[in-house]
Amino acid sequence: MDQQALIDFLEFSNEILSIAIVIISVSMLLYNLTRNYRDRVNRASSVLLASVSIAYLADVFVALEPNQQALENSFRFQWIGVAFVPAAMYHLSDALLATTGLVSRGRRRKAVRALYGVATALSAAALMSDSLVRALVREPVWHMNAGPIFAVYLAYFLVAGGFAFFNVIRAWRRCLTTYTRRRMTYLMAAFITPAWGIFPYSLLLSSLSSGLNAIPEFVLWTVFNIANLAVLAMLAFMAYPLSFFGAQKPDRLVKAELLQFMVRGPLTGVVVVAVIQTFTRLRPTLGVGSDEFIAFATVGAVLCLQWGITVFMPRIENWLVYTQDQQQARLFKEFSQRLFTRADANQLQEAILAAVCDQLRVPTAFIASIRKDEAHLEQYVGFISSEELQAAEKELIGRFDGTATVDDFETDKVKRHGRFFLWRSFWLVPVHRRNGLNSPSPLLGLLGIWARSPEPALSEEEEHILDVLVERTSEVLTNIYLQGQIFSMIEGLIPETPVRADSTNISPFGQVSVTGDTNAQPDLIKSRRSIIASEDFPEMVRDALRDYWGGSKLLESELLNLGVVDEEAAKMDGNRVNALRRVLDGAIERLRPEGQQNFTRTDWILYNILEMRFLQGRKVRDVARRLTMSQSDFYRKQRAAIEEVARIIGEFEQQYIAETQASSDLAPHSEPDHVMS
């Protein structure tokens, strides 16, 4: 390889590295902006990343071979980033020092403002005059010459960068544990890199008597590549420790999120750009003159990369995130991958019942679950009359409290026939939980099959198919029961509200800041009143009801901030999610008319809709069919029912607020009466 070819290669690699720096720095900037922007370290690092991005955008623009005037404008624009990097570094160092407990008493904050003022003045000088940079020169590489006040920038650069590094050293010394000192060491090792990575060496060398012409072009491009590689390494080293600031999550989750973001985002972007640039230059050598080849190569590279990520990401996560001390987290990760939600259960049950109907050639089938404290109809396909549904709830499901066995199941209305029970126009198959023991296994539920003949008469093949479907039904009902218990325990571990979770902030380097206000009772009451007065309040209630059995809209509902939920949570070991369910149950129960439940009377419609649609989790068409109404009519009445629930919860909250204020006026430590009793 001759020297010119080597220079061309170095120029090309410098172009790729510059683009990679822009992609990664902009990506990290966006990553910071979507996290806790109130954190000082996040804000300062965002300014630094934005400055680095601007500084390298001009280098990328040079590769587009613009005209001379556009090139000069881009070099001047580059100075916005070059001028702000030292100030941003000092700003970040001040924020890091504050996280160790050494908060500025005013001098460092004033210094930050002063440095940003100097950076603004230098940027304006570069954009609007020749005092800082002037005279665009082409040889040996495109660059600007230094202006009269370049020495001012040099002094500003050395002072700001020096004090910034000094602050980081102070912060490192204040870290007393191995954990915090290790992360601060990463920052200290990479901290100075942005400064000498974006420093305008061409201006410094051009101000010397010999100028840039005395330096071989090969050496210049080598220096540029080394500087760019150092900046890339800096971004990687700084991204890891900085990602922990402002995060109210375990380190494991922060590392996993950062790894996924970097691999799926910046890495993919860099690969795409590298493929496009490489094949653009290799196209003449390959003898391909069409742009479609580049598009094909890019798509192929992206597909291969995503395939590789999918295959190897679990191993990478096990190596970097789910280490030996994270065995429990790895177990929870596997559990989340095998998660079995209520919606999943409904889909599987419907599929099982459809298979029963298809294989046994019957029009109707149903599944009923039987648990320790409840029993209800889970799912059915086909048509079941209102009379049969009421009979099923009274004669079959309602008889069980979880202690009955198959031997106790036979009555005057339910006759046994081998493995089946005969009831009305259905064959019933008991569904047991498989325990692998010789002892009788618990009864989980019933599989009801429309009787195609007075007595069951199945072929050997149909018996085998039924065995498989009953076993699958057993698995589904078991998962519903077990994972329901797990969900109840997990919900208790979720922070009570975002506000409460953020009220005490412990930084990764030991600083504790309490943002709560001990005199915040009026603000809290005002916040709660704004929730129930909001136009979106009925929508909040609807979302909570839709995810009644678990889901993000319940776990993140603003209703969790209500005082009446506080009151219930105090009686439920602090589990606010279950407390909100209790409040919703209480509001729905207020709508229940006197007497025995009736599915035809108009005064029962609102309660029946809420009870079947949300508390039982039935589908819209099933509830509408059960109540003998069209789906459009159902939706209108459901909206009215939800508005009534919202009104009742609003009354609960107003009563709670009134009693809280009254009790605080009379006796600050007394508790309000139970508003839902």
Secondary structure as GFF3:
##gff-version 3
##sequence-region A 1 677
A	DSSP	alpha_helix	3	33	.	.	.	ID=ss1
A	DSSP	alpha_helix	40	62	.	.	.	ID=ss2
A	DSSP	alpha_helix	68	99	.	.	.	ID=ss3
A	DSSP	alpha_helix	107	128	.	.	.	ID=ss4
A	DSSP	beta_strand	133	137	.	.	.	ID=ss5
A	DSSP	beta_strand	143	146	.	.	.	ID=ss6
A	DSSP	alpha_helix	150	174	.	.	.	ID=ss7
A	DSSP	alpha_helix	178	191	.	.	.	ID=ss8
A	DSSP	alpha_helix	193	198	.	.	.	ID=ss9
A	DSSP	alpha_helix	201	206	.	.	.	ID=ss10
A	DSSP	three_ten_helix	212	214	.	.	.	ID=ss11
A	DSSP	alpha_helix	217	242	.	.	.	ID=ss12
A	DSSP	alpha_helix	251	262	.	.	.	ID=ss13
A	DSSP	pi_helix	263	267	.	.	.	ID=ss14
A	DSSP	alpha_helix	268	286	.	.	.	ID=ss15
A	DSSP	alpha_helix	291	320	.	.	.	ID=ss16
A	DSSP	three_ten_helix	324	326	.	.	.	ID=ss17
A	DSSP	alpha_helix	327	337	.	.	.	ID=ss18
A	DSSP	alpha_helix	342	360	.	.	.	ID=ss19
A	DSSP	beta_strand	365	370	.	.	.	ID=ss20
A	DSSP	beta_strand	375	381	.	.	.	ID=ss21
A	DSSP	alpha_helix	386	391	.	.	.	ID=ss22
A	DSSP	pi_helix	392	396	.	.	.	ID=ss23
A	DSSP	three_ten_helix	397	399	.	.	.	ID=ss24
A	DSSP	three_ten_helix	406	408	.	.	.	ID=ss25
A	DSSP	beta_strand	415	417	.	.	.	ID=ss26
A	DSSP	beta_strand	420	423	.	.	.	ID=ss27
A	DSSP	beta_strand	426	432	.	.	.	ID=ss28
A	DSSP	beta_strand	443	450	.	.	.	ID=ss29
A	DSSP	alpha_helix	460	491	.	.	.	ID=ss30
A	DSSP	alpha_helix	498	502	.	.	.	ID=ss31
A	DSSP	beta_strand	504	506	.	.	.	ID=ss32
A	DSSP	beta_strand	512	514	.	.	.	ID=ss33
A	DSSP	alpha_helix	521	533	.	.	.	ID=ss34
A	DSSP	alpha_helix	537	546	.	.	.	ID=ss35
A	DSSP	alpha_helix	552	555	.	.	.	ID=ss36
A	DSSP	three_ten_helix	558	561	.	.	.	ID=ss37
A	DSSP	alpha_helix	563	569	.	.	.	ID=ss38
A	DSSP	alpha_helix	576	590	.	.	.	ID=ss39
A	DSSP	three_ten_helix	602	604	.	.	.	ID=ss40
A	DSSP	alpha_helix	605	610	.	.	.	ID=ss41
A	DSSP	pi_helix	611	615	.	.	.	ID=ss42
A	DSSP	alpha_helix	620	626	.	.	.	ID=ss43
A	DSSP	alpha_helix	631	666	.	.	.	ID=ss44
###
